[in-house]
Amino acid sequence: MAHSSVLSGIRVLDFGRYIAGPYCAALLADFGADVIRIDRVGGSEDRFVMPVSEEGEGAFFLQVNRNKRSITLDIDRAEGREVVRALVKTADVVVANMPPRTLASLGLDYPSLSAIKPDIILTASSAFGSHEEVAHRVGFDGVAQAMSGAVHLGGLPDQPAKAMVPVVDFSTALSCALGTVMALYERRASGRGQLVEGSLLHTALNLSSGALIEAATLGLDRQPTGNRSPVAGPSDLFRTQDGWVIVQVIGPALFKRWAGLVGRPDLLDEERFSDDIRRGENGAELSAIMAQWCASRGRNEVLSLLEQAKIPAGPVYSPNETLADETVKASRALHWTDYPGLQRAAPLVGAPLLLSRTPATIHTRPPRSGEHTQEVLEEAGYARSDIARLRSSGVI
């Protein structure tokens, strides 16, 4: 089934929804695990967010469900629970992301699973964690971003701004994939499974940790500065004659090269700009100088001159421009994948890490809802007559 040898022989049951759970399982599948997605009968709710196909499959759904098989199952019914028990006996890992109380009510909590299969690994992510005060609460990526301090710092004083891409969801999935592999690695020595937990809030706090440590140790109450860095400069977004660029000048060597590039070596002698933190504090002035320098030039010229000066910079792209960019194409990150009901192939983005000898591969398109129900249940030992009975009663 799987092409990459790292996790071949490992079976994963994926009860995940949206991104944090399913993308964790997708990464395991990229490296060879046999991942079975447990869909609701009729298709799960996360399948239809940001629809791109004729049947309504969503953009993120396609990204986070490649390399999987799908069965449909009503896990609220007793017969559905029996199917889950049969599948758990054949599995190494169960992935789920839902509030801990919901997990327990469905019999997908660690004590219930380990009673069926003692060496099972449960990888469970939730919004806020499993401690009693928050175990019932639900939340999405944006809630965690907002509670971490990131949204406050990312906006302007009268307008906070969240990242419009789900950075916390994807980062949580990456953490959970790492935790799962570590639990599998430890199991080789101990023979025992364990619970791997992640939460959106914990991930978001990691992403905001620099600001939190600075606030706690220095007593600072930083106010938002939009796209301009408060701790170095000039580091900001700048408008050129035909588009925007990001420029990030950090450290004395870069600042010296930048001052030469824009014809302002006099800035090197000014106390206000003598180190990164002062350049951040007086960054509005530096941004104004850079904005003026960029305004009279085209984007390509600006980026070419910055590259010659070895100053980190890049174009601010629309998604369409990203897809057309030669650097993006050369990265081999995009895997153009056909899917039933799509007008054109979808650029699924491969795992964000490269192993030289045992690489990740995207070898099968995301599954249609319940596409593999028959074959998975037959593998689990169900007779065709039993499968037909489950189908006619609506359990699958």
C-alpha positions as CSV (number, residue, x, y, z in Angstrom):
1,M,0.0,0.0,0.0
2,A,2.5,2.6,1.1
3,H,5.7,3.4,-0.8
4,S,7.9,4.9,1.9
5,S,9.5,2.4,4.3
6,V,9.8,4.5,7.4
7,L,6.4,3.7,8.8
8,S,5.4,0.8,6.6
9,G,3.5,-1.8,8.7
10,I,2.1,0.9,11.0
11,R,-1.7,1.2,10.8
12,V,-3.4,4.5,11.9
13,L,-7.1,5.1,12.5
14,D,-7.9,8.7,11.8
15,F,-10.9,10.2,13.6
16,G,-9.5,13.7,13.1
17,R,-11.5,16.6,11.7
18,Y,-10.5,19.9,10.1
19,I,-6.6,20.2,10.2
20,A,-4.8,19.4,13.5
21,G,-5.8,15.7,13.5
22,P,-6.0,14.9,9.8
23,Y,-2.8,16.6,8.9
24,C,-0.9,14.7,11.6
25,A,-2.2,11.5,10.1
26,A,-1.4,12.6,6.6
27,L,2.2,13.2,7.5
28,L,2.3,9.6,8.9
29,A,0.8,8.4,5.7
30,D,3.4,10.3,3.6
31,F,6.1,8.3,5.3
32,G,4.4,4.9,4.7
33,A,1.7,4.4,7.4
34,D,-1.6,2.8,6.3
35,V,-4.1,5.5,7.4
36,I,-7.8,4.8,7.5
37,R,-10.0,7.9,7.8
38,I,-13.2,7.3,9.7
39,D,-15.8,9.5,7.9
40,R,-19.4,10.1,9.0
41,V,-22.0,8.4,6.8
42,G,-22.7,11.0,4.1
43,G,-19.3,12.7,4.6
44,S,-17.9,14.6,7.6
45,E,-18.4,18.3,8.2
46,D,-14.7,19.2,7.5
47,R,-14.9,17.7,4.0
48,F,-16.9,20.7,2.7
49,V,-15.0,23.8,4.0
50,M,-13.6,26.1,1.2
51,P,-15.3,23.9,-1.5
52,V,-13.4,23.4,-4.7
53,S,-14.8,20.3,-6.3
54,E,-18.2,19.7,-8.0
55,E,-19.3,17.6,-4.9
56,G,-18.1,20.3,-2.5
57,E,-14.8,18.8,-1.2
58,G,-12.8,21.6,0.4
59,A,-9.3,22.9,-0.3
60,F,-7.8,22.0,3.1
61,F,-9.6,18.7,3.1
62,L,-7.7,17.7,-0.1
63,Q,-4.4,18.9,1.4
64,V,-4.7,17.0,4.7
65,N,-6.2,13.7,3.5
66,R,-3.9,12.5,0.8
67,N,-2.5,8.9,1.0
68,K,-5.5,7.7,3.1
69,R,-8.3,5.3,2.7
70,S,-11.8,6.2,3.9
71,I,-14.6,4.2,5.5
72,T,-17.9,5.7,6.6
73,L,-19.2,4.6,10.0
74,D,-21.8,5.8,12.4
75,I,-19.8,5.7,15.6
76,D,-22.8,6.9,17.7
77,R,-24.5,3.5,17.3
78,A,-23.6,0.3,19.1
79,E,-22.9,-1.6,15.9
80,G,-20.6,1.2,14.8
81,R,-18.7,0.9,18.1
82,E,-18.3,-2.8,17.4
83,V,-16.6,-2.0,14.1
84,V,-14.3,0.5,15.8
85,R,-13.3,-2.2,18.3
86,A,-12.5,-4.6,15.5
87,L,-10.4,-2.0,13.7
88,V,-8.6,-0.9,16.9
89,K,-7.4,-4.5,17.4
90,T,-5.6,-4.2,14.1
91,A,-4.2,-0.7,14.6
92,D,-1.0,0.9,16.1
93,V,-2.2,4.5,16.4
94,V,-5.5,6.3,16.8
95,V,-5.6,10.0,15.9
96,A,-8.4,12.2,17.1
97,N,-8.9,15.9,17.8
98,M,-12.0,16.7,19.8
99,P,-12.7,17.8,23.4
100,P,-11.6,15.1,25.9
101,R,-15.1,14.6,27.2
102,T,-16.3,13.9,23.6
103,L,-13.5,11.3,23.2
104,A,-14.6,9.6,26.4
105,S,-18.2,9.5,25.4
106,L,-17.3,7.9,22.1
107,G,-15.1,5.3,23.8
108,L,-12.0,6.8,22.1
109,D,-10.3,7.9,25.3
110,Y,-7.0,6.2,26.1
111,P,-8.3,3.9,28.9
112,S,-11.0,2.5,26.6
113,L,-8.6,2.0,23.7
114,S,-5.8,0.4,25.7
115,A,-8.4,-2.0,27.2
116,I,-9.0,-3.3,23.6
117,K,-5.3,-3.2,22.6
118,P,-2.7,-2.6,25.3
119,D,0.0,-1.2,23.1
120,I,-2.2,1.3,21.2
121,I,-1.0,4.9,20.9
122,L,-3.7,7.6,21.1
123,T,-2.7,10.9,19.6
124,A,-5.3,13.4,20.8
125,S,-5.2,17.2,20.2
126,S,-7.8,19.6,21.6
127,A,-8.3,23.3,21.8
128,F,-7.1,24.0,25.3
129,G,-5.8,20.7,26.8
130,S,-7.3,17.9,28.9
131,H,-7.2,19.5,32.4
132,E,-10.6,19.6,34.1
133,E,-11.3,23.3,33.8
134,V,-11.1,23.3,30.0
135,A,-11.8,19.7,28.9
136,H,-15.3,20.6,27.8
137,R,-14.4,23.7,25.8
138,V,-14.2,23.9,22.0
139,G,-12.0,26.3,19.9
140,F,-10.4,26.8,16.5
141,D,-7.0,28.0,15.3
142,G,-8.0,31.7,15.5
143,V,-9.1,31.4,19.2
144,A,-5.7,30.1,20.1
145,Q,-3.9,32.8,18.0
146,A,-6.0,35.5,19.8
147,M,-5.4,34.1,23.3
148,S,-1.6,33.8,22.8
149,G,-0.9,37.5,22.3
150,A,-0.2,37.1,18.6
151,V,-3.3,38.8,17.3
152,H,-2.8,41.8,19.5
153,L,0.8,42.2,18.3
154,G,0.0,41.5,14.7
155,G,-2.4,44.4,14.1
156,L,-2.6,48.1,14.7
157,P,-3.6,49.9,17.9
158,D,-7.3,50.2,16.8
159,Q,-7.4,47.0,14.7
160,P,-6.0,43.6,15.9
161,A,-5.1,41.2,13.0
162,K,-5.0,37.4,12.9
163,A,-3.1,35.3,10.5
164,M,-5.5,34.3,7.7
165,V,-3.8,31.0,7.3
166,P,-4.2,28.3,10.1
167,V,-0.7,28.4,11.4
168,V,-1.7,27.0,14.8
169,D,-3.6,24.0,13.4
170,F,-0.8,23.0,11.1
171,S,1.9,23.5,13.8
172,T,-0.2,21.4,16.2
173,A,-0.4,18.7,13.6
174,L,3.4,18.7,13.1
175,S,3.9,18.5,16.9
176,C,1.5,15.6,17.2
177,A,3.2,13.8,14.3
178,L,6.5,14.1,16.0
179,G,5.0,12.9,19.3
180,T,3.4,9.9,17.6
181,V,6.7,8.9,16.0
182,M,8.4,9.2,19.4
183,A,5.8,7.1,21.1
184,L,6.2,4.4,18.3
185,Y,10.0,4.6,18.8
186,E,9.7,4.2,22.6
187,R,7.2,1.3,22.2
188,R,9.9,-0.7,20.4
189,A,11.8,-0.9,23.7
190,S,8.9,-1.1,26.2
191,G,6.2,-2.8,24.2
192,R,3.7,-0.3,25.7
193,G,1.5,2.3,24.1
194,Q,0.8,5.8,25.6
195,L,-1.3,8.9,25.2
196,V,0.2,11.7,23.0
197,E,-1.5,15.1,23.6
198,G,-1.3,18.4,21.9
199,S,-3.5,21.5,22.1
200,L,-4.0,24.6,20.0
201,L,-3.4,26.9,22.9
202,H,-0.1,25.2,23.9
203,T,1.1,25.4,20.3
204,A,0.1,29.1,20.0
205,L,1.9,29.9,23.2
206,N,5.1,28.4,21.7
207,L,4.7,30.5,18.6
208,S,4.3,33.6,20.8
209,S,6.9,32.6,23.4
210,G,9.4,35.4,22.6
211,A,6.8,38.1,23.3
212,L,5.6,36.3,26.4
213,I,9.2,36.0,27.9
214,E,10.0,39.6,27.0
215,A,6.7,40.8,28.7
216,A,7.3,38.7,31.8
217,T,11.0,39.5,32.3
218,L,11.0,43.2,31.4
219,G,7.5,44.2,32.3
220,L,6.9,45.5,28.8
221,D,3.4,46.1,27.4
222,R,4.2,46.2,23.7
223,Q,1.7,47.9,21.5
224,P,1.0,46.6,18.0
225,T,3.1,48.0,15.1
226,G,1.4,46.4,12.1
227,N,3.9,44.8,9.8
228,R,6.8,46.7,11.3
229,S,9.1,44.8,13.6
230,P,9.4,46.3,17.1
231,V,12.8,44.7,17.8
232,A,14.8,45.6,14.6
233,G,14.7,47.8,11.6
234,P,14.0,48.6,8.9
235,S,11.9,45.4,9.0
236,D,8.5,46.0,7.3
237,L,6.4,45.8,4.2
238,F,7.1,48.4,1.5
239,R,5.2,49.5,-1.6
240,T,7.0,49.6,-4.9
241,Q,5.7,51.0,-8.2
242,D,4.1,47.7,-9.0
243,G,3.6,45.6,-5.9
244,W,4.8,45.1,-2.3
245,V,7.9,43.6,-0.8
246,I,9.0,42.5,2.7
247,V,12.5,43.6,3.8
248,Q,14.1,42.4,7.1
249,V,17.2,44.1,8.3
250,I,18.4,42.5,11.5
251,G,21.8,42.8,13.1
252,P,24.7,45.3,12.6
253,A,26.1,43.8,9.4
254,L,22.8,44.0,7.6
255,F,22.1,47.5,8.9
256,K,25.5,48.7,7.6
257,R,24.8,47.2,4.2
258,W,21.3,48.7,4.1
259,A,22.5,52.2,5.0
260,G,25.0,52.0,2.2
261,L,22.4,50.8,-0.3
262,V,20.0,53.6,0.4
263,G,22.7,56.2,0.5
264,R,22.4,57.0,4.2
265,P,25.8,56.0,5.9
266,D,25.2,58.9,8.3
267,L,22.6,56.7,10.1
268,L,25.4,54.5,11.4
269,D,26.7,57.2,13.6
270,E,23.3,57.9,15.3
271,E,22.7,56.7,18.8
272,R,19.1,56.1,18.0
273,F,20.1,53.4,15.5
274,S,23.1,51.9,17.3
275,D,21.6,48.4,17.9
276,D,18.6,46.3,16.9
277,I,16.4,47.2,19.8
278,R,16.9,50.9,19.3
279,R,16.4,50.5,15.6
280,G,13.1,48.7,16.5
281,E,12.1,51.5,18.8
282,N,12.8,54.1,16.1
283,G,11.7,51.8,13.3
284,A,9.0,54.2,12.0
285,E,11.8,56.6,10.8
286,L,13.8,53.8,9.2
287,S,10.6,52.4,7.5
288,A,9.9,55.9,6.1
289,I,13.4,56.1,4.6
290,M,13.0,52.6,3.0
291,A,9.4,53.4,1.8
292,Q,10.7,56.4,0.0
293,W,13.6,54.4,-1.6
294,C,11.1,51.7,-2.7
295,A,8.4,54.0,-4.0
296,S,10.4,55.2,-7.0
297,R,11.4,51.7,-8.2
298,G,9.7,48.6,-9.6
299,R,9.4,45.5,-7.5
300,N,11.9,43.5,-9.5
301,E,14.6,46.2,-9.3
302,V,14.1,46.6,-5.6
303,L,14.5,42.9,-5.0
304,S,17.5,42.7,-7.3
305,L,19.3,45.5,-5.5
306,L,18.5,44.0,-2.1
307,E,19.7,40.6,-3.2
308,Q,23.0,42.1,-4.4
309,A,23.4,43.7,-1.0
310,K,22.6,40.3,0.6
311,I,19.6,41.7,2.5
312,P,16.7,39.3,3.2
313,A,13.7,40.4,1.1
314,G,10.9,38.9,-0.9
315,P,7.8,39.8,-2.9
316,V,4.4,39.9,-1.2
317,Y,2.6,37.4,-3.4
318,S,-1.1,36.6,-4.0
319,P,-1.7,32.9,-4.0
320,N,-1.8,32.9,-7.9
321,E,1.6,34.6,-7.9
322,T,3.0,32.0,-5.4
323,L,1.9,29.2,-7.8
324,A,3.7,30.9,-10.7
325,D,6.9,31.6,-8.9
326,E,10.1,29.9,-10.1
327,T,11.5,29.5,-6.6
328,V,8.3,27.8,-5.5
329,K,8.3,25.5,-8.5
330,A,12.0,24.6,-8.0
331,S,11.2,23.6,-4.3
332,R,9.3,20.5,-5.6
333,A,6.9,21.2,-2.8
334,L,3.8,21.1,-5.0
335,H,2.3,17.8,-6.1
336,W,-0.3,18.4,-8.8
337,T,-3.1,15.9,-8.0
338,D,-6.3,15.0,-9.9
339,Y,-9.5,14.4,-7.9
340,P,-13.0,13.5,-9.1
341,G,-15.0,16.6,-9.7
342,L,-12.1,19.0,-9.9
343,Q,-11.9,21.2,-13.0
344,R,-8.0,21.2,-12.8
345,A,-5.4,19.4,-10.7
346,A,-4.9,20.6,-7.2
347,P,-1.4,21.5,-5.9
348,L,-1.1,19.4,-2.8
349,V,1.9,20.5,-0.7
350,G,4.2,17.7,0.3
351,A,5.5,17.1,3.8
352,P,7.8,20.1,4.9
353,L,10.8,17.9,5.5
354,L,13.0,15.9,3.2
355,L,14.6,12.5,4.0
356,S,17.3,11.7,1.5
357,R,17.0,7.9,1.6
358,T,13.4,7.3,2.6
359,P,11.5,10.4,1.4
360,A,7.8,11.2,1.9
361,T,5.6,10.6,-1.1
362,I,2.1,11.6,-2.1
363,H,1.1,8.4,-3.9
364,T,-2.7,8.4,-3.7
365,R,-5.3,11.2,-4.0
366,P,-7.5,11.9,-1.0
367,P,-10.3,9.4,-0.7
368,R,-13.9,10.0,-1.5
369,S,-16.2,9.5,1.5
370,G,-16.4,5.7,2.2
371,E,-14.5,4.8,-0.9
372,H,-12.7,1.9,0.9
373,T,-15.3,0.7,3.4
374,Q,-15.7,-2.7,1.8
375,E,-12.0,-3.5,1.5
376,V,-11.1,-2.3,5.0
377,L,-13.9,-4.3,6.7
378,E,-13.0,-7.4,4.7
379,E,-9.4,-7.0,5.9
380,A,-10.7,-6.7,9.4
381,G,-12.4,-10.1,9.0
382,Y,-16.0,-9.1,8.2
383,A,-17.9,-11.4,5.9
384,R,-19.5,-9.9,2.9
385,S,-23.0,-10.7,4.2
386,D,-22.2,-8.8,7.5
387,I,-20.9,-5.8,5.5
388,A,-24.2,-5.8,3.5
389,R,-26.2,-5.9,6.7
390,L,-24.3,-3.0,8.2
391,R,-24.8,-1.1,4.9
392,S,-28.5,-1.7,4.8
393,S,-29.0,-0.6,8.4
394,G,-27.1,2.7,7.8
395,V,-24.1,1.9,10.1
396,I,-21.7,2.2,7.2
